[in-house]
Amino acid sequence: MKLGFIGLGTMGAPMAKRLANAGHKMSVYDVNSKVASEFVDLPNCRVAGSPKDAALDVECVITMLPESRHVRDAILGSNGAVRSMGAGSVVIDMSTGDPELLQNLAYELAIKKIGLVDAPVGRTPAEAQTGQLLVLAGGKREDLEHVEPILACLGDEIVYAGPLGSGLKLKLINNYMGMIGMVMTAEALNLARMANLDVDQVVEVLQKTPAGQGQINTNFPKKVLSGDITPDFPLRLGLKDISLGLTLAQSTGAPTPLGSAAQQIFALSLPWMRADQDCTAMLHLLSDLSGPKNSTGRK
C-alpha cells in the first residue's frame, strides 16, 4: 500500500520504518529535516518536503504528532496533506490529542469524502520496531476495514473501541491513570527518602505488593532511580495528557480530585525542571521541595 507518514519522533520513526520494512511504499515527512534525513537511504521510503508532498498518490496518510494543533496544520494547513488527497482516501491519526478537535477534523475531511480513523497506541518504541504495539482504534467500520492491514502491521493487539474518538478517549483515560500513578510513585519514594529508608529496598518490597503494581515496577527503577532522566516520556507531554484527561472528565461531569492534584504537580515541574526531562524526574522536584537537606540541587 502507498502511505504518507507525518511525524518521525520517538514513536513515529520506528512505526514508519516498520511499515517500510513490511513492503509499504512510504512518503515520510517531519518538520525536523535532520530526523527525516535518516530515511533517505531506507528501502521503500521517500522523504517528502511537506505534508502535501507526503500525501501525493497515497491511499492513506498517518499522523503521529505531539498535539492536535500539529495534526490539524499537517492535514488542513496551507501546505497540508488534504491538498493532495482524493476522495476515498483515509487519514489515520495515531497521536494523543483532543477528541473535540478530532471531531472537527473529521467534519472538514468528510466534506472532501476523506475518511478519518483515530488509532493512538500503547507501549514503547521497542514494540513499535517489532510490530507489537497496542492499537486503540475508533472510527467507521468501513474506514477501519480499509486500514486494518496497516494497523495489524504496527500492533499485535488491536482494540476497536467504538465510533470516531473512542480510541483516543480510551488512550486518554490510560494516560490519565498513568500520570496520576507517576505522581503517586514519586511522592511515595520521596517519603521513603525522608523517612531515612533504603530506597532500593523500598522499591524491591513495593514491587511485590498490590500497591506497587505499575510505575514502581518499570519506569522509576529504569529511569530516575538509575540516574537517567532523558525522556522516555517527557514532562511536557505528561502535563498535556493529564490536562486532556481532565478536559474529557469535565465534559462528562466526572469528579477528578486526584487528577487535578496531579496536574498541579506536573505544572509545577515544568518551570522547576526542564520540559523535555522524563516524567520520573518529578522525584527531584519533590526532593527539592522537601527542603535543603533533601534537595538534589536540580533546577
PASEBA-1860 file (N, C-alpha, C; in nm, 3 decimals):
! residues 299
1> MKLGFIGL> 0.084/-0.119/0.000/0.000/0.000/0.000/0.088/0.125/0.000 ~ 0.046/0.229/-0.069/0.119/0.356/-0.070/0.069/0.443/0.045 ~ 0.164/0.482/0.132/0.128/0.553/0.254/0.208/0.681/0.270 ~ 0.145/0.782/0.327/0.215/0.900/0.374/0.225/0.893/0.525 ~ 0.340/0.931/0.579/0.359/0.925/0.725/0.417/1.059/0.770 ~ 0.345/1.127/0.859/0.385/1.260/0.905/0.411/1.255/1.055 ~ 0.536/1.282/1.094/0.574/1.281/1.234/0.669/1.167/1.265 ~ 0.799/1.195/1.264/0.901/1.091/1.279/0.975/1.106/1.411
9> GTMGAPMA> 0.898/1.121/1.518/0.956/1.137/1.651/0.989/1.004/1.716 ~ 0.988/1.003/1.848/1.028/0.886/1.925/0.948/0.762/1.888 ~ 0.818/0.778/1.869/0.733/0.665/1.829/0.713/0.659/1.678 ~ 0.700/0.776/1.615/0.670/0.780/1.472/0.779/0.717/1.386 ~ 0.905/0.742/1.420/1.015/0.691/1.338/1.016/0.538/1.331 ~ 1.013/0.468/1.445/1.012/0.321/1.435/0.885/0.266/1.371 ~ 0.774/0.337/1.386/0.650/0.292/1.322/0.660/0.303/1.170 ~ 0.714/0.415/1.123/0.731/0.434/0.978/0.829/0.332/0.921
17> KRLANAGH> 0.936/0.306/0.994/1.034/0.207/0.947/0.972/0.067/0.943 ~ 0.891/0.038/1.041/0.823/-0.092/1.045/0.736/-0.111/0.921 ~ 0.662/-0.009/0.884/0.575/-0.018/0.767/0.656/-0.032/0.638 ~ 0.767/0.043/0.630/0.853/0.033/0.511/0.915/-0.105/0.499 ~ 0.961/-0.158/0.611/1.022/-0.292/0.610/0.922/-0.400/0.573 ~ 0.794/-0.372/0.596/0.689/-0.468/0.561/0.649/-0.459/0.414 ~ 0.710/-0.364/0.341/0.684/-0.355/0.198/0.594/-0.242/0.155 ~ 0.542/-0.165/0.249/0.459/-0.050/0.212/0.547/0.060/0.151
25> KMSVYDVN> 0.497/0.127/0.050/0.570/0.235/-0.015/0.542/0.364/0.062 ~ 0.645/0.417/0.127/0.628/0.526/0.222/0.678/0.659/0.169 ~ 0.597/0.764/0.189/0.642/0.902/0.172/0.639/0.963/0.311 ~ 0.755/0.997/0.366/0.763/1.039/0.506/0.799/1.186/0.517 ~ 0.747/1.249/0.622/0.776/1.392/0.643/0.785/1.420/0.793 ~ 0.881/1.505/0.827/0.889/1.561/0.962/0.937/1.704/0.951 ~ 0.885/1.789/1.039/0.924/1.930/1.037/1.073/1.944/1.067 ~ 1.130/1.847/1.136/1.274/1.843/1.164/1.343/1.768/1.051
33> SKVASEFV> 1.405/1.841/0.961/1.465/1.778/0.842/1.578/1.683/0.879 ~ 1.644/1.707/0.992/1.752/1.618/1.034/1.697/1.479/1.066 ~ 1.583/1.475/1.132/1.519/1.347/1.163/1.477/1.277/1.035 ~ 1.417/1.353/0.944/1.370/1.295/0.818/1.484/1.242/0.733 ~ 1.601/1.304/0.744/1.715/1.263/0.661/1.759/1.120/0.690 ~ 1.724/1.068/0.807/1.760/0.930/0.842/1.687/0.828/0.754 ~ 1.583/0.874/0.682/1.504/0.785/0.598/1.547/0.788/0.452 ~ 1.644/0.874/0.419/1.681/0.895/0.278/1.723/0.765/0.210
41> DLPNCRVA> 1.803/0.686/0.276/1.857/0.565/0.212/1.782/0.437/0.248 ~ 1.669/0.450/0.314/1.594/0.331/0.354/1.509/0.279/0.238 ~ 1.502/0.148/0.221/1.416/0.090/0.115/1.270/0.129/0.135 ~ 1.201/0.149/0.025/1.058/0.181/0.025/1.024/0.316/0.086 ~ 1.124/0.402/0.102/1.099/0.533/0.164/1.138/0.648/0.072 ~ 1.052/0.747/0.067/1.082/0.873/0.000/1.061/0.985/0.101 ~ 1.160/1.070/0.118/1.148/1.183/0.212/1.078/1.297/0.141 ~ 0.965/1.337/0.193/0.884/1.443/0.133/0.924/1.579/0.189
49> GSPKDAAL> 0.893/1.683/0.112/0.929/1.818/0.153/0.822/1.890/0.231 ~ 0.703/1.830/0.240/0.591/1.893/0.311/0.483/1.788/0.333 ~ 0.386/1.815/0.419/0.273/1.721/0.432/0.199/1.702/0.300 ~ 0.184/1.808/0.225/0.119/1.798/0.093/0.196/1.702/0.003 ~ 0.328/1.713/0.004/0.412/1.626/-0.077/0.403/1.482/-0.028 ~ 0.397/1.463/0.104/0.389/1.328/0.160/0.261/1.256/0.121 ~ 0.157/1.334/0.090/0.026/1.276/0.059/0.003/1.252/-0.090 ~ 0.102/1.281/-0.173/0.087/1.261/-0.317/0.071/1.113/-0.351
57> DVECVITM> -0.036/1.080/-0.422/-0.057/0.945/-0.475/-0.055/0.836/-0.367 ~ -0.109/0.865/-0.250/-0.115/0.763/-0.145/-0.261/0.730/-0.113 ~ -0.282/0.612/-0.058/-0.416/0.570/-0.018/-0.451/0.616/0.123 ~ -0.347/0.638/0.201/-0.370/0.668/0.343/-0.257/0.756/0.394 ~ -0.291/0.851/0.480/-0.192/0.936/0.547/-0.200/0.909/0.697 ~ -0.086/0.883/0.757/-0.078/0.856/0.901/-0.011/0.975/0.969 ~ -0.069/1.022/1.078/-0.007/1.128/1.157/0.028/1.075/1.295 ~ 0.148/1.109/1.341/0.193/1.073/1.476/0.265/1.196/1.531
65> LPESRHVR> 0.187/1.289/1.586/0.237/1.422/1.621/0.207/1.455/1.766 ~ 0.279/1.553/1.824/0.265/1.580/1.968/0.127/1.627/2.011 ~ 0.063/1.715/1.932/-0.063/1.775/1.974/-0.161/1.785/1.857 ~ -0.288/1.804/1.891/-0.393/1.812/1.789/-0.372/1.929/1.694 ~ -0.318/2.039/1.744/-0.296/2.155/1.656/-0.193/2.122/1.548 ~ -0.097/2.037/1.582/0.002/1.996/1.482/-0.063/1.907/1.376 ~ -0.155/1.821/1.421/-0.226/1.734/1.327/-0.310/1.817/1.232 ~ -0.383/1.912/1.288/-0.470/1.997/1.205/-0.388/2.072/1.100
73> DAILGSNG> -0.275/2.126/1.141/-0.192/2.201/1.047/-0.135/2.108/0.940 ~ -0.093/1.988/0.981/-0.035/1.893/0.885/-0.138/1.846/0.782 ~ -0.264/1.839/0.822/-0.367/1.790/0.731/-0.436/1.904/0.655 ~ -0.472/2.010/0.726/-0.555/2.115/0.667/-0.481/2.246/0.642 ~ -0.355/2.255/0.681/-0.279/2.379/0.667/-0.255/2.419/0.523 ~ -0.189/2.533/0.506/-0.167/2.588/0.371/-0.087/2.492/0.283 ~ -0.006/2.408/0.345/0.070/2.307/0.270/0.036/2.168/0.321 ~ -0.093/2.152/0.360/-0.137/2.031/0.426/-0.164/1.914/0.334
81> AVRSMGAG> -0.172/1.796/0.393/-0.189/1.672/0.318/-0.319/1.669/0.238 ~ -0.424/1.734/0.289/-0.554/1.727/0.223/-0.550/1.782/0.082 ~ -0.453/1.868/0.054/-0.442/1.930/-0.078/-0.396/1.830/-0.185 ~ -0.349/1.714/-0.139/-0.308/1.609/-0.234/-0.397/1.486/-0.228 ~ -0.483/1.478/-0.128/-0.560/1.356/-0.106/-0.690/1.357/-0.186 ~ -0.729/1.239/-0.232/-0.851/1.226/-0.310/-0.963/1.162/-0.232 ~ -1.082/1.167/-0.287/-1.198/1.103/-0.226/-1.174/0.954/-0.209 ~ -1.214/0.902/-0.094/-1.196/0.760/-0.066/-1.069/0.727/0.010
89> SVVIDMST> -0.978/0.823/0.021/-0.857/0.801/0.099/-0.890/0.819/0.248 ~ -0.796/0.781/0.333/-0.821/0.781/0.478/-0.702/0.842/0.551 ~ -0.731/0.920/0.654/-0.630/0.968/0.747/-0.638/0.882/0.873 ~ -0.523/0.832/0.918/-0.516/0.764/1.048/-0.439/0.855/1.143 ~ -0.507/0.910/1.242/-0.439/0.992/1.341/-0.403/0.903/1.460 ~ -0.274/0.880/1.479/-0.226/0.794/1.586/-0.170/0.875/1.702 ~ -0.190/1.006/1.697/-0.144/1.096/1.802/-0.235/1.085/1.924 ~ -0.187/1.138/2.036/-0.270/1.151/2.156/-0.313/1.296/2.166
97> GDPELLQN> -0.438/1.323/2.132/-0.483/1.462/2.123/-0.619/1.484/2.184 ~ -0.687/1.586/2.135/-0.814/1.634/2.189/-0.929/1.573/2.108 ~ -1.019/1.496/2.171/-1.130/1.435/2.097/-1.219/1.536/2.025 ~ -1.239/1.652/2.084/-1.324/1.753/2.019/-1.260/1.804/1.891 ~ -1.129/1.828/1.895/-1.060/1.874/1.775/-1.055/1.763/1.669 ~ -1.052/1.639/1.713/-1.057/1.527/1.620/-1.190/1.527/1.544 ~ -1.299/1.552/1.615/-1.430/1.557/1.550/-1.438/1.672/1.451 ~ -1.378/1.785/1.486/-1.376/1.899/1.393/-1.300/1.863/1.266
105> LAYELAIK> -1.189/1.793/1.282/-1.110/1.750/1.167/-1.191/1.653/1.080 ~ -1.263/1.563/1.144/-1.345/1.466/1.070/-1.450/1.536/0.985 ~ -1.511/1.638/1.041/-1.614/1.712/0.968/-1.556/1.774/0.841 ~ -1.439/1.835/0.853/-1.378/1.902/0.737/-1.329/1.801/0.634 ~ -1.282/1.686/0.679/-1.239/1.582/0.585/-1.359/1.519/0.514 ~ -1.470/1.506/0.585/-1.589/1.444/0.526/-1.641/1.524/0.408 ~ -1.622/1.655/0.412/-1.664/1.740/0.301/-1.593/1.697/0.173 ~ -1.469/1.651/0.187/-1.391/1.607/0.072/-1.397/1.456/0.053
113> KIGLVDAP> -1.489/1.392/0.128/-1.507/1.246/0.120/-1.380/1.169/0.156 ~ -1.309/1.223/0.255/-1.189/1.158/0.309/-1.223/1.103/0.447 ~ -1.192/0.977/0.472/-1.222/0.915/0.600/-1.120/0.950/0.706 ~ -1.157/0.926/0.831/-1.068/0.951/0.944/-1.084/0.841/1.048 ~ -0.972/0.788/1.092/-0.967/0.688/1.199/-0.874/0.740/1.307 ~ -0.915/0.728/1.432/-0.822/0.757/1.541/-0.766/0.625/1.592 ~ -0.635/0.618/1.607/-0.571/0.492/1.647/-0.446/0.518/1.729 ~ -0.460/0.584/1.844/-0.343/0.603/1.931/-0.291/0.469/1.979
121> VGRTPAEA> -0.166/0.467/2.021/-0.102/0.340/2.054/-0.051/0.340/2.197 ~ -0.034/0.220/2.249/0.031/0.199/2.378/0.158/0.119/2.359 ~ 0.240/0.119/2.464/0.369/0.051/2.470/0.482/0.144/2.424 ~ 0.594/0.090/2.382/0.716/0.168/2.370/0.774/0.164/2.229 ~ 0.879/0.247/2.203/0.944/0.242/2.072/0.998/0.104/2.037 ~ 1.039/0.027/2.137/1.089/-0.108/2.110/0.980/-0.195/2.050 ~ 0.857/-0.184/2.103/0.745/-0.260/2.048/0.704/-0.206/1.912 ~ 0.725/-0.076/1.890/0.695/-0.018/1.759/0.783/-0.081/1.651
129> QTGQLLVL> 0.908/-0.108/1.685/1.001/-0.167/1.589/0.960/-0.308/1.550 ~ 0.901/-0.380/1.644/0.869/-0.521/1.620/0.722/-0.545/1.586 ~ 0.644/-0.438/1.576/0.503/-0.453/1.543/0.420/-0.510/1.656 ~ 0.456/-0.477/1.779/0.386/-0.530/1.897/0.319/-0.420/1.979 ~ 0.275/-0.314/1.912/0.205/-0.207/1.981/0.062/-0.250/2.015 ~ 0.006/-0.184/2.114/-0.137/-0.193/2.144/-0.204/-0.078/2.071 ~ -0.295/-0.109/1.979/-0.361/-0.006/1.898/-0.505/0.009/1.945 ~ -0.543/0.132/1.980/-0.677/0.162/2.028/-0.750/0.241/1.920
137> AGGKREDL> -0.837/0.173/1.847/-0.892/0.232/1.725/-1.038/0.274/1.740 ~ -1.070/0.385/1.675/-1.207/0.433/1.668/-1.237/0.484/1.529 ~ -1.362/0.471/1.487/-1.399/0.521/1.355/-1.509/0.437/1.292 ~ -1.544/0.471/1.170/-1.644/0.394/1.096/-1.587/0.258/1.058 ~ -1.673/0.158/1.060/-1.627/0.022/1.030/-1.560/0.013/0.893 ~ -1.619/0.081/0.792/-1.562/0.071/0.658/-1.423/0.134/0.650 ~ -1.402/0.242/0.724/-1.270/0.304/0.727/-1.170/0.215/0.800 ~ -1.214/0.156/0.910/-1.126/0.067/0.987/-1.088/-0.057/0.907
145> EHVEPILA> -1.182/-0.111/0.833/-1.152/-0.228/0.750/-1.051/-0.193/0.641 ~ -1.061/-0.071/0.589/-0.969/-0.027/0.484/-0.825/-0.020/0.535 ~ -0.808/0.025/0.660/-0.673/0.046/0.713/-0.627/-0.068/0.804 ~ -0.707/-0.172/0.818/-0.673/-0.281/0.909/-0.536/-0.343/0.881 ~ -0.494/-0.362/0.754/-0.360/-0.418/0.730/-0.248/-0.329/0.785 ~ -0.270/-0.199/0.784/-0.170/-0.106/0.838/-0.162/-0.121/0.989 ~ -0.278/-0.120/1.054/-0.281/-0.133/1.200/-0.224/-0.268/1.243 ~ -0.255/-0.373/1.167/-0.206/-0.507/1.201/-0.054/-0.517/1.186
153> CLGDEIVY> 0.003/-0.438/1.098/0.148/-0.436/1.081/0.216/-0.371/1.201 ~ 0.148/-0.274/1.260/0.207/-0.197/1.370/0.181/-0.259/1.507 ~ 0.068/-0.327/1.521/0.031/-0.378/1.652/-0.008/-0.524/1.651 ~ 0.020/-0.593/1.761/-0.023/-0.732/1.774/-0.153/-0.743/1.852 ~ -0.204/-0.629/1.897/-0.333/-0.625/1.965/-0.406/-0.498/1.922 ~ -0.517/-0.516/1.852/-0.596/-0.403/1.803/-0.731/-0.406/1.873 ~ -0.762/-0.299/1.942/-0.889/-0.287/2.014/-0.979/-0.191/1.938 ~ -1.096/-0.239/1.896/-1.194/-0.150/1.835/-1.277/-0.091/1.949
161> AGPLGSGL> -1.254/0.036/1.979/-1.315/0.099/2.096/-1.453/0.157/2.068 ~ -1.487/0.176/1.939/-1.618/0.232/1.907/-1.609/0.336/1.798 ~ -1.705/0.428/1.793/-1.707/0.532/1.690/-1.585/0.623/1.698 ~ -1.571/0.709/1.598/-1.458/0.801/1.593/-1.439/0.873/1.727 ~ -1.316/0.874/1.774/-1.282/0.938/1.901/-1.276/0.842/2.018 ~ -1.332/0.722/2.002/-1.336/0.627/2.113/-1.197/0.575/2.149 ~ -1.115/0.548/2.047/-0.979/0.503/2.075/-0.900/0.609/2.148 ~ -0.918/0.734/2.106/-0.847/0.845/2.169/-0.893/0.863/2.314
169> KLKLINNY> -1.022/0.853/2.339/-1.072/0.867/2.476/-1.016/0.757/2.565 ~ -1.010/0.636/2.512/-0.954/0.524/2.589/-0.806/0.549/2.619 ~ -0.732/0.600/2.522/-0.590/0.631/2.544/-0.574/0.740/2.649 ~ -0.661/0.842/2.645/-0.653/0.950/2.743/-0.679/0.898/2.884 ~ -0.774/0.807/2.897/-0.802/0.750/3.029/-0.682/0.670/3.078 ~ -0.619/0.594/2.988/-0.498/0.520/3.023/-0.387/0.614/3.069 ~ -0.361/0.718/2.991/-0.254/0.811/3.026/-0.287/0.892/3.150 ~ -0.415/0.925/3.167/-0.460/0.996/3.287/-0.426/0.914/3.411
177> MGMIGMVM> -0.459/0.787/3.408/-0.428/0.698/3.519/-0.277/0.685/3.539 ~ -0.205/0.675/3.426/-0.060/0.662/3.434/0.008/0.782/3.494 ~ -0.039/0.903/3.460/0.023/1.024/3.512/-0.007/1.042/3.661 ~ -0.128/1.004/3.704/-0.157/1.006/3.848/-0.064/0.908/3.920 ~ -0.045/0.790/3.860/0.046/0.692/3.918/0.189/0.742/3.925 ~ 0.228/0.823/3.826/0.362/0.881/3.824/0.383/0.971/3.946 ~ 0.287/1.059/3.972/0.296/1.150/4.086/0.292/1.070/4.217 ~ 0.203/0.973/4.226/0.190/0.892/4.347/0.320/0.820/4.379
185> TAEALNLA> 0.384/0.764/4.276/0.507/0.689/4.297/0.621/0.781/4.339 ~ 0.633/0.896/4.273/0.736/0.993/4.311/0.717/1.039/4.455 ~ 0.592/1.063/4.493/0.563/1.108/4.630/0.600/1.000/4.732 ~ 0.568/0.875/4.702/0.598/0.766/4.794/0.749/0.745/4.809 ~ 0.822/0.753/4.699/0.968/0.734/4.706/1.035/0.849/4.778 ~ 0.985/0.970/4.759/1.040/1.083/4.833/1.013/1.068/4.982 ~ 0.894/1.018/5.017/0.862/0.991/5.157/0.958/0.888/5.215 ~ 0.991/0.787/5.137/1.086/0.685/5.183/1.223/0.747/5.211
193> RMANLDVD> 1.267/0.836/5.124/1.395/0.904/5.145/1.392/0.986/5.273 ~ 1.283/1.062/5.291/1.274/1.149/5.409/1.260/1.070/5.538 ~ 1.210/0.947/5.527/1.197/0.860/5.644/1.326/0.781/5.669 ~ 1.432/0.816/5.594/1.564/0.754/5.610/1.563/0.603/5.582 ~ 1.478/0.564/5.488/1.476/0.425/5.445/1.568/0.405/5.325 ~ 1.608/0.281/5.305/1.686/0.244/5.187/1.589/0.239/5.069 ~ 1.603/0.335/4.977/1.506/0.346/4.868/1.508/0.221/4.780 ~ 1.626/0.164/4.757/1.633/0.042/4.676/1.553/-0.071/4.741
201> QVVEVLQK> 1.563/-0.080/4.873/1.488/-0.184/4.944/1.338/-0.157/4.938 ~ 1.300/-0.030/4.950/1.159/0.008/4.941/1.102/-0.033/4.805 ~ 1.177/-0.004/4.700/1.133/-0.041/4.565/1.117/-0.192/4.554 ~ 1.214/-0.266/4.607/1.209/-0.412/4.599/1.085/-0.467/4.670 ~ 1.052/-0.410/4.786/0.934/-0.456/4.860/0.806/-0.417/4.788 ~ 0.797/-0.292/4.742/0.675/-0.245/4.677/0.645/-0.321/4.549 ~ 0.749/-0.365/4.482/0.729/-0.441/4.359/0.660/-0.575/4.384 ~ 0.657/-0.618/4.510/0.596/-0.746/4.545/0.455/-0.730/4.603
209> TPAGQGQI> 0.407/-0.607/4.612/0.277/-0.583/4.674/0.179/-0.525/4.573 ~ 0.048/-0.539/4.599/-0.051/-0.478/4.509/-0.034/-0.328/4.495 ~ 0.010/-0.261/4.602/0.028/-0.116/4.597/0.135/-0.075/4.498 ~ 0.229/-0.165/4.473/0.342/-0.129/4.389/0.326/-0.163/4.243 ~ 0.215/-0.223/4.205/0.199/-0.260/4.064/0.190/-0.134/3.978 ~ 0.274/-0.125/3.878/0.269/-0.008/3.789/0.404/0.060/3.777 ~ 0.407/0.189/3.805/0.527/0.270/3.781/0.649/0.218/3.857 ~ 0.628/0.165/3.976/0.741/0.122/4.059/0.810/0.000/3.999
217> NTNFPKKV> 0.739/-0.074/3.914/0.798/-0.194/3.853/0.877/-0.164/3.727 ~ 0.850/-0.051/3.666/0.910/-0.025/3.535/0.981/0.110/3.530 ~ 0.903/0.217/3.520/0.961/0.346/3.484/1.060/0.402/3.586 ~ 1.026/0.400/3.713/1.114/0.463/3.812/1.247/0.390/3.827 ~ 1.250/0.256/3.842/1.380/0.188/3.850/1.464/0.207/3.725 ~ 1.400/0.207/3.610/1.473/0.218/3.483/1.526/0.358/3.459 ~ 1.454/0.458/3.509/1.488/0.597/3.475/1.553/0.670/3.594 ~ 1.475/0.747/3.668/1.532/0.841/3.764/1.614/0.772/3.873
225> LSGDITPD> 1.572/0.655/3.918/1.647/0.586/4.024/1.779/0.529/3.973 ~ 1.794/0.523/3.842/1.922/0.482/3.782/2.002/0.602/3.734 ~ 1.955/0.722/3.768/2.025/0.844/3.729/2.000/0.889/3.587 ~ 1.897/0.834/3.524/1.867/0.867/3.385/1.734/0.942/3.377 ~ 1.738/1.069/3.338/1.613/1.144/3.321/1.598/1.194/3.177 ~ 1.673/1.131/3.085/1.646/1.157/2.943/1.506/1.105/2.912 ~ 1.435/1.171/2.823/1.291/1.145/2.813/1.252/1.016/2.741 ~ 1.194/0.922/2.816/1.113/0.818/2.753/0.975/0.878/2.729
233> FPLRLGLK> 0.928/0.953/2.828/0.801/1.026/2.816/0.820/1.158/2.890 ~ 0.838/1.269/2.817/0.876/1.395/2.880/0.766/1.459/2.964 ~ 0.807/1.541/3.058/0.714/1.609/3.148/0.609/1.689/3.072 ~ 0.651/1.755/2.963/0.555/1.841/2.891/0.441/1.758/2.833 ~ 0.471/1.636/2.787/0.365/1.552/2.734/0.280/1.492/2.846 ~ 0.343/1.470/2.961/0.266/1.425/3.077/0.163/1.528/3.118 ~ 0.205/1.655/3.122/0.112/1.764/3.154/0.003/1.774/3.049 ~ 0.041/1.761/2.922/-0.058/1.769/2.814/-0.163/1.660/2.829
241> DISLGLTL> -0.117/1.538/2.856/-0.211/1.425/2.859/-0.303/1.429/2.981 ~ -0.249/1.466/3.097/-0.338/1.471/3.213/-0.435/1.587/3.200 ~ -0.393/1.694/3.134/-0.484/1.807/3.110/-0.595/1.767/3.013 ~ -0.560/1.690/2.910/-0.663/1.641/2.817/-0.759/1.546/2.888 ~ -0.706/1.465/2.979/-0.792/1.376/3.056/-0.889/1.453/3.144 ~ -0.842/1.562/3.204/-0.929/1.645/3.286/-1.035/1.714/3.202 ~ -0.997/1.757/3.082/-1.095/1.818/2.991/-1.204/1.718/2.955 ~ -1.163/1.594/2.928/-1.261/1.488/2.899/-1.352/1.467/3.020
249> AQSTGAPT> -1.294/1.465/3.139/-1.373/1.445/3.261/-1.474/1.558/3.280 ~ -1.430/1.680/3.256/-1.520/1.795/3.270/-1.637/1.786/3.175 ~ -1.612/1.732/3.055/-1.720/1.721/2.957/-1.824/1.617/2.997 ~ -1.784/1.524/3.085/-1.876/1.420/3.130/-1.933/1.447/3.268 ~ -1.873/1.543/3.339/-1.916/1.572/3.476/-1.852/1.482/3.579 ~ -1.751/1.403/3.540/-1.685/1.312/3.634/-1.595/1.389/3.731 ~ -1.602/1.361/3.861/-1.514/1.429/3.957/-1.370/1.379/3.943 ~ -1.273/1.468/3.961/-1.133/1.431/3.940/-1.041/1.490/4.047
257> PLGSAAQQ> -1.064/1.460/4.175/-0.977/1.519/4.278/-0.831/1.478/4.265 ~ -0.804/1.351/4.236/-0.665/1.307/4.223/-0.601/1.363/4.096 ~ -0.677/1.362/3.987/-0.623/1.414/3.862/-0.589/1.561/3.870 ~ -0.674/1.638/3.936/-0.650/1.782/3.950/-0.524/1.808/4.032 ~ -0.505/1.730/4.138/-0.385/1.745/4.220/-0.260/1.705/4.141 ~ -0.269/1.596/4.066/-0.155/1.551/3.986/-0.120/1.653/3.879 ~ -0.221/1.715/3.819/-0.196/1.818/3.718/-0.115/1.933/3.777 ~ -0.145/1.969/3.901/-0.072/2.078/3.965/0.075/2.043/3.984
265> IFALSLPW> 0.103/1.917/4.017/0.242/1.874/4.032/0.315/1.879/3.898 ~ 0.250/1.833/3.793/0.311/1.841/3.660/0.336/1.986/3.620 ~ 0.238/2.073/3.645/0.253/2.214/3.608/0.367/2.278/3.686 ~ 0.383/2.239/3.812/0.492/2.292/3.894/0.627/2.239/3.847 ~ 0.628/2.118/3.793/0.754/2.055/3.750/0.818/2.128/3.633 ~ 0.736/2.183/3.543/0.791/2.239/3.419/0.886/2.355/3.443 ~ 0.849/2.458/3.522/0.947/2.565/3.545/1.060/2.521/3.638 ~ 1.037/2.420/3.720/1.137/2.377/3.817/1.241/2.287/3.751
273> MRADQDCT> 1.192/2.195/3.670/1.281/2.104/3.599/1.297/2.155/3.457 ~ 1.304/2.064/3.360/1.301/2.100/3.219/1.190/2.022/3.152 ~ 1.120/2.087/3.061/1.002/2.026/3.000/1.035/1.898/2.924 ~ 1.162/1.884/2.879/1.198/1.767/2.800/1.260/1.656/2.884 ~ 1.262/1.672/3.017/1.312/1.565/3.102/1.202/1.460/3.124 ~ 1.245/1.340/3.160/1.149/1.232/3.179/1.053/1.263/3.293 ~ 0.931/1.211/3.281/0.830/1.235/3.385/0.878/1.191/3.523 ~ 0.960/1.086/3.529/1.005/1.038/3.659/1.095/1.139/3.730
281> AMLHLLSD> 1.144/1.239/3.656/1.229/1.342/3.716/1.155/1.424/3.819 ~ 1.022/1.414/3.824/0.948/1.489/3.926/0.987/1.444/4.067 ~ 1.050/1.328/4.079/1.102/1.287/4.209/1.202/1.390/4.260 ~ 1.284/1.446/4.170/1.379/1.550/4.210/1.306/1.675/4.258 ~ 1.196/1.709/4.192/1.117/1.825/4.235/1.068/1.805/4.378 ~ 1.010/1.689/4.407/0.958/1.665/4.540/1.070/1.662/4.644 ~ 1.186/1.610/4.606/1.301/1.612/4.697/1.343/1.755/4.728 ~ 1.347/1.839/4.625/1.386/1.978/4.645/1.284/2.052/4.731
289> LSGPKNST> 1.157/2.024/4.710/1.052/2.089/4.789/1.054/2.044/4.934 ~ 1.120/1.931/4.960/1.127/1.879/5.097/1.225/1.957/5.183 ~ 1.304/2.045/5.122/1.397/2.128/5.197/1.541/2.101/5.161 ~ 1.632/2.190/5.206/1.774/2.182/5.168/1.838/2.047/5.199 ~ 1.796/1.984/5.309/1.857/1.857/5.349/1.835/1.749/5.243 ~ 1.720/1.755/5.177/1.685/1.652/5.080/1.702/1.695/4.936 ~ 1.737/1.822/4.915/1.742/1.877/4.780/1.847/1.809/4.695 ~ 1.811/1.785/4.570/1.906/1.729/4.473/1.985/1.839/4.405
297> GRK> 1.941/1.965/4.424/2.007/2.077/4.359/1.976/2.091/4.213 ~ 1.878/2.017/4.164/1.842/2.022/4.021/1.734/2.125/4.002 ~ 1.756/2.218/3.911/1.657/2.322/3.883/1.644/2.337/3.734
END
